[in-house]
Amino acid sequence: MELKVTRWNKTEPPTQSELVRALETEGLVAYIEDDEPGHHYEPHLHPNDEVLVVVKGELTMGIGEQKCVLKAGDRLDLPANTWHQADTGGEGPIRMLGASMGDKPDPTRAHRTEATRARP
């Protein structure tokens, strides 16, 4: 996987259902990740490739020297072992969908359980 940002290009905002279905067509299982405004994720990495899709709110990702702001419908493909950090916007809560590709144990993803699995 290569680092890639795909912007939402439709005039209507996305629904969680359509974003989940899009990930499922790729064979991915999405999990819901909710955060309050102003939340900071310290620099970290994951042993598996990751996909993040913003359902609502705004997320600023720091990847090396690059920064990118993700808004509703935007997708980030993040290769395994890529150092990154993130900050949620201050205007309200954020909801993301996260999916991992790979089977290496990832303690930072222990919160992903059947209860947090996203359904269309």
Short mmCIF file of the C-alpha atoms (twelve columns), coordinates in Angstrom:
data_MODEL
# 
_entry.id   MODEL 
# 
loop_
_atom_site.group_PDB 
_atom_site.id 
_atom_site.type_symbol 
_atom_site.label_atom_id 
_atom_site.label_alt_id 
_atom_site.label_comp_id 
_atom_site.label_asym_id 
_atom_site.label_seq_id 
_atom_site.Cartn_x 
_atom_site.Cartn_y 
_atom_site.Cartn_z 
_atom_site.pdbx_PDB_model_num 
ATOM 1   C CA . MET A 1   0.000   0.000   0.000  1 
ATOM 2   C CA . GLU A 2   1.171   3.515   -0.694 1 
ATOM 3   C CA . LEU A 3   0.288   6.623   1.294  1 
ATOM 4   C CA . LYS A 4   -2.727  8.162   -0.395 1 
ATOM 5   C CA . VAL A 5   -5.477  10.680  0.379  1 
ATOM 6   C CA . THR A 6   -8.730  10.364  -1.563 1 
ATOM 7   C CA . ARG A 7   -11.056 13.357  -1.263 1 
ATOM 8   C CA . TRP A 8   -14.848 13.090  -1.138 1 
ATOM 9   C CA . ASN A 9   -15.990 14.476  -4.486 1 
ATOM 10  C CA . LYS A 10  -19.779 14.379  -4.287 1 
ATOM 11  C CA . THR A 11  -21.926 17.421  -3.530 1 
ATOM 12  C CA . GLU A 12  -23.937 15.619  -0.831 1 
ATOM 13  C CA . PRO A 13  -22.170 14.661  2.394  1 
ATOM 14  C CA . PRO A 14  -21.549 10.941  2.804  1 
ATOM 15  C CA . THR A 15  -23.623 8.635   4.928  1 
ATOM 16  C CA . GLN A 16  -21.973 6.128   7.190  1 
ATOM 17  C CA . SER A 17  -23.791 3.354   5.327  1 
ATOM 18  C CA . GLU A 18  -22.343 4.244   1.940  1 
ATOM 19  C CA . LEU A 19  -18.833 4.583   3.373  1 
ATOM 20  C CA . VAL A 20  -19.092 1.198   5.114  1 
ATOM 21  C CA . ARG A 21  -20.409 -0.437  1.942  1 
ATOM 22  C CA . ALA A 22  -17.527 1.027   -0.077 1 
ATOM 23  C CA . LEU A 23  -14.995 -0.472  2.347  1 
ATOM 24  C CA . GLU A 24  -16.825 -3.790  2.351  1 
ATOM 25  C CA . THR A 25  -16.573 -3.978  -1.466 1 
ATOM 26  C CA . GLU A 26  -12.797 -4.038  -0.913 1 
ATOM 27  C CA . GLY A 27  -13.147 -6.891  1.572  1 
ATOM 28  C CA . LEU A 28  -12.425 -4.617  4.546  1 
ATOM 29  C CA . VAL A 29  -14.143 -4.721  7.932  1 
ATOM 30  C CA . ALA A 30  -14.692 -1.197  9.258  1 
ATOM 31  C CA . TYR A 31  -14.802 -0.169  12.904 1 
ATOM 32  C CA . ILE A 32  -16.262 3.017   14.350 1 
ATOM 33  C CA . GLU A 33  -13.925 5.400   16.124 1 
ATOM 34  C CA . ASP A 34  -15.508 8.383   17.878 1 
ATOM 35  C CA . ASP A 35  -13.561 11.251  19.448 1 
ATOM 36  C CA . GLU A 36  -14.359 14.532  21.089 1 
ATOM 37  C CA . PRO A 37  -13.124 17.844  19.654 1 
ATOM 38  C CA . GLY A 38  -9.554  18.750  20.457 1 
ATOM 39  C CA . HIS A 39  -8.345  15.150  20.945 1 
ATOM 40  C CA . HIS A 40  -4.652  14.554  20.219 1 
ATOM 41  C CA . TYR A 41  -3.091  11.268  19.124 1 
ATOM 42  C CA . GLU A 42  0.623   11.143  19.922 1 
ATOM 43  C CA . PRO A 43  2.997   9.938   17.180 1 
ATOM 44  C CA . HIS A 44  2.575   6.207   16.673 1 
ATOM 45  C CA . LEU A 45  2.565   3.500   14.022 1 
ATOM 46  C CA . HIS A 46  0.663   0.314   13.227 1 
ATOM 47  C CA . PRO A 47  2.100   -3.032  12.080 1 
ATOM 48  C CA . ASN A 48  -0.609  -3.400  9.404  1 
ATOM 49  C CA . ASP A 49  -1.776  -1.212  6.527  1 
ATOM 50  C CA . GLU A 50  -4.618  1.044   7.694  1 
ATOM 51  C CA . VAL A 51  -7.519  2.812   6.032  1 
ATOM 52  C CA . LEU A 52  -9.238  5.742   7.773  1 
ATOM 53  C CA . VAL A 53  -12.395 7.383   6.445  1 
ATOM 54  C CA . VAL A 54  -13.959 10.422  8.127  1 
ATOM 55  C CA . VAL A 55  -17.735 10.117  8.529  1 
ATOM 56  C CA . LYS A 56  -18.224 13.505  10.243 1 
ATOM 57  C CA . GLY A 57  -16.018 16.188  11.692 1 
ATOM 58  C CA . GLU A 58  -12.454 17.063  10.809 1 
ATOM 59  C CA . LEU A 59  -9.131  15.319  11.431 1 
ATOM 60  C CA . THR A 60  -5.667  16.802  10.889 1 
ATOM 61  C CA . MET A 61  -3.102  14.120  10.187 1 
ATOM 62  C CA . GLY A 62  0.611   14.659  10.587 1 
ATOM 63  C CA . ILE A 63  2.686   12.193  8.584  1 
ATOM 64  C CA . GLY A 64  6.360   12.999  8.732  1 
ATOM 65  C CA . GLU A 65  6.674   16.612  7.610  1 
ATOM 66  C CA . GLN A 66  3.309   16.506  5.808  1 
ATOM 67  C CA . LYS A 67  -0.001  17.628  7.234  1 
ATOM 68  C CA . CYS A 68  -3.381  17.003  5.704  1 
ATOM 69  C CA . VAL A 69  -6.879  17.844  6.856  1 
ATOM 70  C CA . LEU A 70  -9.479  15.144  6.327  1 
ATOM 71  C CA . LYS A 71  -13.174 16.043  6.234  1 
ATOM 72  C CA . ALA A 72  -16.355 14.011  5.832  1 
ATOM 73  C CA . GLY A 73  -15.907 11.343  3.175  1 
ATOM 74  C CA . ASP A 74  -12.137 11.784  2.853  1 
ATOM 75  C CA . ARG A 75  -10.039 8.626   3.006  1 
ATOM 76  C CA . LEU A 76  -6.452  8.039   4.078  1 
ATOM 77  C CA . ASP A 77  -4.575  4.892   3.054  1 
ATOM 78  C CA . LEU A 78  -1.701  4.555   5.517  1 
ATOM 79  C CA . PRO A 79  1.045   1.984   4.919  1 
ATOM 80  C CA . ALA A 80  2.167   -0.244  7.781  1 
ATOM 81  C CA . ASN A 81  4.898   1.159   10.043 1 
ATOM 82  C CA . THR A 82  4.295   4.784   9.001  1 
ATOM 83  C CA . TRP A 83  4.743   7.198   11.901 1 
ATOM 84  C CA . HIS A 84  1.762   9.531   12.187 1 
ATOM 85  C CA . GLN A 85  -0.145  11.683  14.640 1 
ATOM 86  C CA . ALA A 86  -3.586  13.245  14.553 1 
ATOM 87  C CA . ASP A 87  -5.704  16.014  16.032 1 
ATOM 88  C CA . THR A 88  -9.470  16.256  15.889 1 
ATOM 89  C CA . GLY A 89  -11.057 19.566  14.937 1 
ATOM 90  C CA . GLY A 90  -12.522 21.865  17.549 1 
ATOM 91  C CA . GLU A 91  -15.983 22.302  16.059 1 
ATOM 92  C CA . GLY A 92  -17.599 19.115  17.347 1 
ATOM 93  C CA . PRO A 93  -17.153 15.387  17.752 1 
ATOM 94  C CA . ILE A 94  -15.613 13.331  15.000 1 
ATOM 95  C CA . ARG A 95  -16.518 9.896   13.715 1 
ATOM 96  C CA . MET A 96  -14.106 7.843   11.651 1 
ATOM 97  C CA . LEU A 97  -14.177 4.385   10.166 1 
ATOM 98  C CA . GLY A 98  -10.989 2.407   10.533 1 
ATOM 99  C CA . ALA A 99  -9.969  -0.797  8.807  1 
ATOM 100 C CA . SER A 100 -6.737  -2.779  9.001  1 
ATOM 101 C CA . MET A 101 -5.214  -4.952  6.309  1 
ATOM 102 C CA . GLY A 102 -3.022  -7.643  7.775  1 
ATOM 103 C CA . ASP A 103 -2.980  -10.004 10.697 1 
ATOM 104 C CA . LYS A 104 -0.125  -8.741  12.858 1 
ATOM 105 C CA . PRO A 105 -1.129  -8.070  16.491 1 
ATOM 106 C CA . ASP A 106 -1.713  -4.349  17.085 1 
ATOM 107 C CA . PRO A 107 -2.222  -3.329  20.727 1 
ATOM 108 C CA . THR A 108 -3.376  0.143   19.615 1 
ATOM 109 C CA . ARG A 109 -6.393  -1.528  18.003 1 
ATOM 110 C CA . ALA A 110 -7.495  -3.620  21.005 1 
ATOM 111 C CA . HIS A 111 -10.658 -1.470  21.275 1 
ATOM 112 C CA . ARG A 112 -11.883 -2.816  17.926 1 
ATOM 113 C CA . THR A 113 -14.414 -5.455  18.860 1 
ATOM 114 C CA . GLU A 114 -17.668 -6.741  17.444 1 
ATOM 115 C CA . ALA A 115 -19.407 -4.001  19.451 1 
ATOM 116 C CA . THR A 116 -17.556 -1.281  17.524 1 
ATOM 117 C CA . ARG A 117 -17.883 -2.892  14.098 1 
ATOM 118 C CA . ALA A 118 -19.529 -0.523  11.612 1 
ATOM 119 C CA . ARG A 119 -22.587 -1.779  9.804  1 
ATOM 120 C CA . PRO A 120 -24.210 -0.270  6.713  1 
# 
